[in-house]
Each structure stands twice: as C-alpha cells, then as structure tokens.
Amino acid sequence: MNVTCIRAGVKDLSSGDLIAKAMHIEEKMGNNPYFPNPTPSLATITAARIALDAGVAEALGGAHRAVALRWVYHAELERLLVQLSST
C-alpha cells in the first residue's frame, strides 16, 4: 500500500468492506451534478465491484485459483477507487 491508498480510504480493507465502499461511492456519485464525468467511470467501478463480489463467492470453496483470482479483482477495484480519489 502507498499513501494514496490511505488517502482513498482503502488501505487494509477486506474484500467485503471494499465492496461496501464501492457501493456507497456509486450511490453517492450517481446522478450527482458535482461529478458529471468521473474518471474512472461509475460503470467501470460497478463492473469491478460485481467481479469482486463474484470472486469472493467463488473463493469460498477454497480453490487456489479462485482465491488468487479474488485477490486480482480486489486489487483492481482498489486501484480504481484510488484513481477516482486522485481526480
């Protein structure tokens, strides 16, 4: 993690908490006139959140590939939220 992760509020969040944070951001920024064109787009964040949510469900079985993939999805959503907080 770096300082940007701390500033974005995603440092050390579990996958479940990261999903909840993304949902909160989507809810608050959707149709908000103060954020007409966020970068990355809310659709991109939503897609990453859905992928992580599915990845978490798959990883519950404990398969090594599914667990590794969940961490890839986690890192991607984290990266997008950090990018969003930087704009």
Secondary structure, 3 states (H helix, E strand, C coil): CCHHHHHHCCCCCCHHHHHHHHHHHHHHHCCCCCCCCCCCCHHHHHHHHHHHHHHHHHHCCCCHHHHHHHHHHHHHHHHHHHHHHHC
